């Protein structure tokens, strides 16, 4: 979700448009990055990325 659409900021930016931020949100590649991820979760994320990479090229 673009920053201006997130609940904490929505009222400040109500009715405003930021097309670049909105496009990046639609087309971006996002990885889980929580500090609470454990080793099993990180290994799973890495395995999914390794599996997907050959199909993307």
trRosetta pair geometry for C-beta under 8 A, 3 or more apart (Angstrom, degrees):
i j d omega theta_ij theta_ji phi_ij phi_ji
1 5 4.9 -122 178 89 97 110
1 6 5.3 125 110 -76 122 76
1 25 6.6 33 -139 -148 12 138
2 5 4.8 78 63 12 83 107
2 6 7.5 -135 96 -25 42 83
2 18 6.3 178 171 72 148 117
2 21 4.2 94 -140 142 125 110
2 22 5.5 -53 -41 -80 147 55
2 24 7.6 103 -97 66 97 93
2 25 4.7 -91 -55 -45 82 143
3 6 5.8 -43 -153 7 36 116
3 9 5.8 19 159 43 74 162
3 21 6.7 -80 26 -162 86 144
4 9 5.8 -100 -126 119 34 124
4 10 7.5 97 162 -104 51 44
4 12 7.8 -114 -139 84 75 91
4 13 3.8 -99 -157 117 99 165
4 16 6.2 -93 -175 83 144 107
4 18 5.5 125 11 7 145 129
4 21 6.6 97 12 96 108 155
5 9 7.7 23 36 78 16 101
5 10 6.4 30 -161 -97 31 89
5 13 7.8 -80 -57 86 40 128
6 9 5.2 55 66 29 88 99
6 10 6.6 -139 86 -45 34 84
7 10 5.6 -30 -132 -7 29 122
9 12 5.2 -62 -167 41 66 116
9 13 5.7 23 147 6 96 114
10 13 6.6 -85 -147 54 25 86
10 14 6.3 59 156 -75 67 78
11 14 5.7 -9 -147 -37 32 114
13 16 4.6 -89 -175 45 79 120
13 18 7.8 -31 -171 -20 138 116
17 22 7.2 -33 -168 -21 80 140
18 21 4.0 19 118 28 118 119
18 22 6.1 145 86 -21 67 89
19 22 5.5 -57 -141 40 32 112
19 23 6.1 33 160 -20 68 105
20 23 5.9 -54 -147 36 29 109
20 24 6.4 28 155 -16 64 107
21 24 5.8 -55 -146 39 30 111
21 25 6.3 35 153 -23 63 106
22 25 5.6 -53 -150 33 31 115
22 26 6.6 28 153 -17 64 105
23 26 5.7 -56 -149 37 33 109
23 27 6.1 -6 165 11 69 115
24 27 6.5 -75 -133 54 25 87
24 28 5.1 44 168 -54 68 112
25 28 6.2 -30 -118 9 19 118
31 45 6.8 89 -162 -179 95 130
31 49 7.8 6 -111 -76 114 131
32 37 6.3 119 129 -79 117 137
32 41 7.5 -82 103 157 149 113
32 45 5.8 -120 42 -103 113 142
33 37 7.8 -91 -162 -12 14 134
34 37 5.2 124 73 -34 85 88
37 41 4.5 -128 -162 92 88 129
37 42 5.4 107 140 -58 121 86
37 45 7.6 -14 -161 -11 146 139
38 41 5.2 95 53 12 66 104
38 42 7.1 -129 103 -5 33 92
39 42 5.6 -56 -145 38 33 112
39 43 6.2 33 157 -19 67 106
40 43 5.8 -55 -147 37 29 110
40 44 6.4 32 153 -20 63 105
41 44 5.6 -52 -149 35 32 113
41 45 6.4 34 153 -19 65 104
42 45 5.7 -51 -148 35 33 112
42 46 6.3 32 153 -17 65 106
43 46 5.7 -54 -146 38 32 112
43 47 6.3 33 154 -21 65 106
44 47 5.8 -55 -147 35 30 110
44 48 6.5 30 155 -18 64 104
45 48 5.9 -56 -152 35 30 110
45 49 6.5 28 152 -17 64 107
46 49 5.7 -56 -149 37 32 111
46 50 6.3 33 154 -19 67 106
47 50 5.7 -51 -144 37 33 111
47 51 6.3 33 155 -19 64 107
48 51 5.7 -55 -148 37 30 112
48 52 6.2 23 156 -15 65 111
49 52 5.9 -62 -144 41 29 106
49 53 6.3 41 158 -38 65 102
50 53 6.1 -43 -145 15 27 116
51 54 7.7 -66 -177 27 29 97
51 55 7.7 10 144 -1 61 116
52 55 5.7 -73 -161 45 46 110
52 56 6.1 44 150 -29 80 110
53 56 5.7 -60 -147 30 33 112
53 57 7.0 24 163 -20 66 104
54 57 6.3 -59 -152 29 34 106
